[in-house]
């Protein structure tokens, strides 16, 4: 059964839920916006059969408190913070996996700290500065990237209306919006209802331009990367895969998950577990 706990690092309190034997390979699971670590509840115990699976609330959100220290918001700093947090618990043979912003952090871990991890799984996201980034953020449908980057205004307009605002994105991005039950939606909304938590989520978007500039610099990424997308979004996975290769990902594979949208751990838990197990088997075979 999954266990919940916290740890202290750099003045932060980080909340996590974990399952499995710590002697097994470690799987670090990261949520995105506007989710919390509970997005992995449907898969955590199952993944604990093969991994020591640990899902964090990102710094400043949910049970992870960013005070008295400010929570890091830049992707590479978040990757380092969460990697050090896992290492402080004894992590080894580490795989990073994340959806949405969590996938951006997983990519940053592979790019910046590849020697400390064995693999990274990037789920249902575009990487700042990596094709099709420029094309995607120019789409009217992706208006919220620009809106969330404006200082203070999103907090002013969304505070007190979090559930209604988040529901718009839940319904737009889910392949099966009814899979996101009221319990799930209420839990994720609650994770952002502290003013500093709401700000932390918007601050991730405010840091994306710096991440895009960083990722635009040439780099060879030898860390194995698995890119996953749900097929309900209707986007061409090849465009994302080609962008990652052009950005330096030298050891890359991909998979389209059938009958799912943005929320793979909730909408397609069995398929996600299978994909992660197969990726781990490939890493073990290559070692």
N, C-alpha and C positions, 0 to 999 in steps of 0.2 A: 504493500500500500504506500501511496505517496506520503511524504513527510514534509512539513512546512517549518521553516526556520528563518533566521536572519543572521547577518554578519556585519561587522563594522570594518570600513576601509576608507582611509583618507577623510575621516569625519563624516562619511556617508553611512547610512543604514540601508543595507540591501536585503530585500526580502526574496526568498526563493522557495520553490517546492521541488522535491527530488524523489526519485524512485530508482531502485536497482542497487547492485553491489558496487561499492566504491572501487573494488579491484577490477571491474570491467572497464572498457574504454569509456571515456566521459563524453557526453553529448550536451553541449550548452545550447539551450533553446531560448530564443529572443523574440519577443512580440514586437508589434509595430504600433501605429497610431490608427484609431484610438482604442487599442486593446490593452490587456494586462497579461501577466503570466498565465492566467486561467485559460487563455486560448489553447493551451496545451493540455488541459485537464483530460480531454477525451483520449489522448494518446500516451500520457505520461507513464501509467502503470504498464502498458503494453511494451513501450520502449525500454522500460526498466528490466525487461527479460534479457535484453542484449547489451544494454548500456547502463552506466550510471547517468541517468537523464536528469538534468537540472534546469528548471525554467525560472528565470529571474524576472522580477518587475524591473524595468529600466530605471536608472537613477532618477529620483524625484517623483516617480509615478507609483500609485497604489501603495503598497507597503514599503517601498523603497524611498526613504526620506532624504531629501537633499539639503537639509539644514542640520547643523550650522554651516556646513561647507556647501558652496554652490555645486549643483549637479553638473557634470560635464555634458555638453550638448554636441560637440563636433564628433563626427562618426569615428575617426581614428582614436579619439580620446575615450569614447564610450567603449570601443573594442578593447583598448588596453585596460580600462577599469574593470570590465567584466572578466577579462582573461585573468587579471591578477586576483580578482575575487575567487574565481574557480581554483586557481593555483594555490591560494591560501587555504583551501579546503582539501588539498592533496590531489588536484586534478592531474591526469596523465592521459596520453593517447587521445588528445582532445579533438573533437569535431565541433565546429561552430555551425549553428543553423538558425536562420531567422526569416520571418515573413515581414514584408513591407519594410519599414525602417529597420527592423531587426535584420532583414536580408542585406540592407546597405551596410550595417555594422559587421555582418559576417564577411562581406566582401572586403571591408577595410581590414579585418583581422587577417585575411588571406594575403592581402597586398602588403600590409605594413609589418605583420608579425608572423609571417609564414613559418619561420623556424620553430615557433612555439605551438603550432597546431598541425594536425595531420590532414585536415580537410575542412571545407566550408560548403554549406548548403544555402543557396540564395533562393528565396521563394517569393514569387509574385510581386516583383518590384523592378524598377529601373534603377540603375546605378548613376548617381550624379556625375556628369561629365562623360559618361560612356553611352554610346549610341544604343538605343534611339532617344537619349535624354533630351537633346535640343528639340527634336520633332515632337516628343510627347508633351513637354511643358508648354509648347505653343498651342496645344489643343484647347479649345474652349471647355471641354469636359474636365480638364485638369486645372480649372481655375483656382482651386484651393491652394495649390503650391504657392502662388503669388500672394493670395490673401493671407495665408498663415505667416508669411514672411514679414508682413507689415508689423512694426512694433506696436504693442499695446491694443490695437484695434480689435483683433480677434478675441482677446480676453474680454474686452468690454462688451462685445456683442453676444458672445457665447455663454458667458458666466450666468448661471441660473437657468440656462436653456440647453444644457449639455446633451441630454437624452434626445431631444428633438433634432438637434444639429447632427449628432452622431448617427441617428437613425437614417438620415439621408444617405450617408456613405455606406452604412451596413446594407441597406436595400439596393443601392446602386452596384456595389461590388460583389455581393454574394451571388453565387449561382443558384442557391436555394436559400432565399432569405428567411424562410420559416425554420431553417436549421438553427438560426440565431434566435434562440428563445428569449422571452422576456428576462429570464434569470441570467442568461449570458449578457444581454444588453445592459441590464441594470448593474451587473458586476463590473463591466468595463466602464460604464459611465461613472460609477462610484470611484473608480481608480483615478479619475481626473477632476473630482469635485473640490479638492483643496486648491486654492488659488495658485500655489506654487507648482502643483501637479499639472494644471491646465497650461500654465506658462511653459513648463518643461516640454510638453508635447509640441506646442507651437515653436519653441526654440529649436527643436530639431529641424524644422523647415527653414528657420532663419540661418542655420548653419550650412544648408545644402550648397549654396553658391561657393563657399570655401572648399567644400568637399569636391565639387565639380572642378575647381581649379587644381586641386591636389591630384585628382584622378586623371586629369588631362596630361600630366607629366608622364613621359615614357617610363615604363617599369615592366620587367618580366616577372610574372607570377607563377611560380612553380608549384605552389600548393594546389592540390586537386580541388576542383570546384564542381559542384553539381547545381545546375540551374533548373528549378521546377516552376511550372505555371499550371494553374487550373485552366481548362479549355473554355469555360463559360464566358470568360472575358472577351473572347473572339480575336485576341491579338496574336500576331504571328510570332511564335517563339523563336524562329530563326533569326529575326532581327536582333533580339536580345543576345542570342548566342554569338552571332557574328560580332556584335559590339564588344562583348567580353573578350573574344579572341583578339580583336584589334587593340584592346586595352592591355594586352599582355598575358592573358590567361592561357598558359601553355598546356595545361592538363585539365581539360574541360569536357564535361558531358552534360546532357540535358534530358528532361523527360516532361512530357505533357500529361497532366493528370486529368483523366476523363471525368466529366460530369461534376465539376467543381469550379467555384469562383475563387475569390481572394483568400478565403478562410480555410485553407487545406486541412488544418488539424481538426476543424469542426465539421467541414463538409465531406471530407474524404479521408477519415482517419486510417482506415485499413491500407489504402493505397499509399498514403504518406509513410506509414511505418514500413511497408514493403520497400519503398524507394530508399529510405534511410538505411535499412538493413543491407540492401544490395550494394549501396555505396560503401558502407563499412566493410563488406566482404571484399570489394575491389581494392580498398586501401590495404587491407590485411594481406591480400594476395600479392600486391605490388611491393610490400615491405621486405 
